[in-house]
Amino acid sequence: MNAYRLGAALALTPILTGCSAHPAHTSVTAPVTVSHARLRPVPTIVSAIGRITRGASPVITATHDGRVTAVLVHPGESVRAGETLARLQRAGNASARGAITAPVSARVTRILIRAGMRIRRGQRLFGLQGPAIREARAPFLVRPASALTVGQRVWLHSPLAPRAPVRGTIVTINQTRHKAFDTERHALNVVIALPPLQGFAPRSPVRVDAVLGVQRALTVPAKAVVLRARGTVVFVLHHGRARMQTVHVRARTRRWAVLASGLRPGTPVVGDPDPTLATGRRVVVGKG
C-alpha cells in the first residue's frame, strides 16, 4: 500500500509542477488602448423627467433686446409655420434687423407688443393655439435650477422620438410643490414649447436637460469606466500592469465620464477594458 501511494505521488509531480509554472496573474492580455484623465470644459446640466401635453397656448418670446418696428398680424388670425409676425431692430445696432416668425401653423390668440415698443430678451410677444402645438412640462427642483429663465433653450429626449434630442424653449416657470417618493419638495414647474416632431406625442415621457454653465472637470473616456464587484472602477497602468481604481462618476456623456474623485489629471487608463481584465494582469499597449 505504501509503495502504491509513493508511485501515485511521483506520477502527479510533473503535472503539478507544470501547472504552477504559469500563474494566471502573469498572463498577457490582448493589446489595450490607453487614454489619460484630462481636465476639459464640461457643461453643468440640470435634468428633470416630465411629460408632453396638448391643447396649451405656447408663448413666443424675444431672443434679443431691441425695438419693435412693425406688427404684421392680428388676434384670431391664422398663420403658417415660418410666417413673419413682427419685425424688429436689435439693440445697439441700427442696421441689425430681425423678424419674429411663427414656429408652427396655428392661430394667434394674443399679441403682447405694439410698434415702437422696446423689448427685452425673454419677454413674451405672442400667444399661439392650434392642434400642432404641444408642450413639455417638467418639475425641476428649486436648487440648482433657480438659474433657469424664460426664453432659455433646452434639450428634450424621448425614447419614442427618432430625432431626439431636440431643442425646446422655456415659456413659463412657476414655483410649486412637487411630490416625489412620498415627500413633498418645492419645485420649478417648467413649461417648454415643442417643435412639431414625430415621437413627441401627448402624455409620452420626456427628459429635459438645461445647461446652466460650463466649468472645467476631470474626464476619462466613457468606455473606460466599468462596473466590478467593488463598484465603479477604471483600470490604471502601473509598470506595465493593470490596477483597478475605484472612481466616483458625477455625470456621463456619449464620449466622456466626468469624475468627482478617484484620479488625478494625466493618469493613464485603459480605454476599453475587457471583462477578464483584473488587477495585476500584465498588459501590452496597442494602437488605437
Residue pairs with C-beta under 8 A, 6 or more apart in sequence:
25 278
25 280
25 281
26 282
27 281
27 282
28 282
28 283
28 284
29 242
29 274
29 276
29 277
29 281
29 282
29 283
29 284
30 274
30 286
31 283
31 284
31 285
31 286
31 287
31 288
32 242
32 270
32 271
32 272
32 273
32 277
32 283
32 284
32 285
32 286
33 270
33 271
33 272
33 285
33 286
33 287
33 288
34 237
34 268
34 269
34 270
34 271
34 285
35 220
35 221
35 224
35 268
35 269
35 271
36 265
36 266
36 267
36 268
36 269
37 218
37 219
37 220
37 259
37 263
37 264
37 265
37 266
37 267
37 269
38 218
38 219
38 220
38 265
38 266
39 216
39 217
39 218
39 219
39 265
40 216
40 217
40 219
40 256
41 214
41 215
41 216
42 214
42 215
42 216
42 217
42 219
42 251
42 256
42 258
43 211
43 212
43 213
43 214
44 144
44 211
44 212
44 213
44 214
44 215
45 209
45 210
45 211
45 212
45 251
46 140
46 144
46 145
46 148
46 209
46 210
46 212
47 207
47 208
47 209
47 210
48 138
48 139
48 140
48 141
48 145
48 190
48 207
48 208
49 138
49 205
49 206
49 207
49 208
50 136
50 137
50 138
50 139
50 190
50 205
50 206
50 207
50 208
51 136
51 137
51 138
51 203
51 204
51 205
51 206
52 134
52 135
52 136
52 158
52 194
52 200
52 201
52 202
52 203
52 204
52 206
53 134
53 135
53 136
53 137
53 202
53 203
54 133
54 134
54 202
56 133
56 134
56 135
56 191
57 109
57 110
57 127
57 128
57 129
57 133
58 103
58 127
58 128
58 133
58 135
58 171
58 191
58 193
59 110
59 124
59 125
59 126
59 127
59 128
59 171
59 172
59 193
60 85
60 100
60 102
60 103
60 124
60 125
60 126
60 127
60 128
61 122
61 123
61 124
61 125
61 150
61 151
61 169
61 171
62 88
62 100
62 119
62 120
62 121
62 122
62 123
62 125
62 151
63 121
63 151
64 88
64 90
64 91
64 98
64 121
65 90
65 91
65 92
65 118
65 119
65 120
65 121
66 88
66 89
66 90
66 91
66 98
66 118
66 119
67 88
67 89
67 91
67 116
67 117
67 118
67 119
68 86
68 87
68 88
68 113
68 114
68 115
68 116
68 117
68 118
68 119
69 87
69 88
69 89
69 97
69 115
69 116
70 86
70 87
70 115
71 85
71 86
71 111
71 113
71 114
71 115
72 84
72 85
72 86
72 87
73 79
73 85
73 86
73 108
73 111
73 126
74 108
74 111
75 108
75 109
75 110
75 111
76 107
76 108
76 109
77 107
77 108
78 105
78 106
78 107
78 108
79 85
79 102
79 105
79 106
79 107
79 108
79 128
80 102
80 105
81 102
81 103
81 104
81 105
81 196
82 101
82 102
83 101
83 102
84 99
84 100
84 101
85 99
85 100
85 101
85 102
85 108
85 125
85 126
86 99
86 100
86 113
86 125
86 126
87 97
87 98
87 99
87 100
88 97
88 98
88 99
88 100
88 119
89 96
89 97
89 98
90 96
90 97
90 98
91 118
100 125
100 126
102 128
103 128
103 193
103 195
104 128
104 130
104 132
104 133
104 195
104 196
105 130
105 132
106 128
106 129
106 130
106 132
106 133
107 128
107 129
107 130
108 126
108 127
108 128
109 127
109 128
109 129
110 126
110 127
111 125
111 126
111 127
112 123
112 124
112 125
112 126
112 127
113 119
113 125
113 126
119 125
121 151
122 149
122 150
122 151
122 152
123 151
124 150
124 171
132 196
133 193
133 194
133 196
134 194
134 196
134 200
134 202
135 171
135 191
135 192
135 193
135 194
136 156
136 168
136 191
136 192
136 194
136 200
136 206
136 208
137 189
137 190
137 191
137 192
138 189
138 190
138 192
138 206
138 208
139 176
139 178
139 187
139 188
139 189
139 190
140 148
140 187
140 188
140 190
140 208
140 210
141 178
141 185
141 186
141 187
141 188
142 175
142 185
142 186
142 187
142 188
144 212
145 188
145 190
145 210
145 212
146 188
147 212
147 213
148 170
148 173
148 188
148 190
148 210
148 212
149 170
149 173
150 170
150 171
150 172
150 173
151 169
151 170
152 169
152 170
152 210
153 167
153 168
153 169
153 170
154 167
154 168
154 169
154 170
154 192
154 208
154 209
154 210
154 211
155 165
155 166
155 167
155 168
155 208
155 209
155 210
155 211
156 164
156 165
156 166
156 167
156 168
156 192
156 194
156 200
156 206
156 207
156 208
156 209
157 164
157 165
157 206
157 207
157 208
157 209
158 164
158 199
158 200
158 204
158 205
158 206
158 207
159 205
160 199
160 200
160 201
160 204
161 197
161 198
161 199
161 200
162 198
162 199
163 197
163 198
163 199
164 199
165 209
166 194
166 195
166 197
166 200
167 195
168 192
168 193
168 194
168 195
168 208
169 192
169 193
170 190
170 191
170 192
170 210
171 191
171 192
171 193
172 189
172 190
172 191
173 188
173 189
173 190
173 191
174 188
174 189
175 186
175 187
175 188
175 189
176 186
176 187
176 188
176 189
177 184
177 185
177 186
177 187
178 184
178 185
178 186
178 187
178 189
179 185
190 208
192 208
194 200
200 206
217 250
217 258
217 259
218 258
218 259
218 263
218 265
219 256
219 257
219 258
219 259
220 234
220 247
220 256
220 257
220 259
220 263
220 269
221 255
221 256
221 257
221 269
221 271
221 272
222 252
222 253
222 254
222 255
222 256
222 257
223 271
223 272
224 234
224 235
224 257
224 269
224 270
224 271
224 272
224 273
225 232
225 233
225 234
225 247
225 249
225 257
226 232
226 233
226 234
226 235
226 273
227 233
228 244
230 244
230 246
231 246
232 246
232 247
232 248
232 249
233 244
233 245
233 246
233 247
234 244
234 245
234 247
234 262
234 263
234 269
234 270
234 273
235 242
235 243
235 244
235 245
235 269
235 270
235 273
235 277
236 242
236 243
236 245
236 263
236 267
236 268
236 269
236 270
237 243
237 268
237 269
237 270
237 283
237 285
240 282
240 283
241 279
241 280
241 281
241 282
241 283
242 270
242 273
242 277
242 278
242 279
242 280
242 281
242 282
242 283
243 279
243 280
244 278
244 279
245 262
245 263
246 262
247 259
247 261
247 262
247 263
248 259
248 260
248 261
248 262
249 257
249 258
249 259
249 260
250 258
250 259
250 260
251 257
251 258
252 258
263 269
270 277
270 283
271 288
277 283
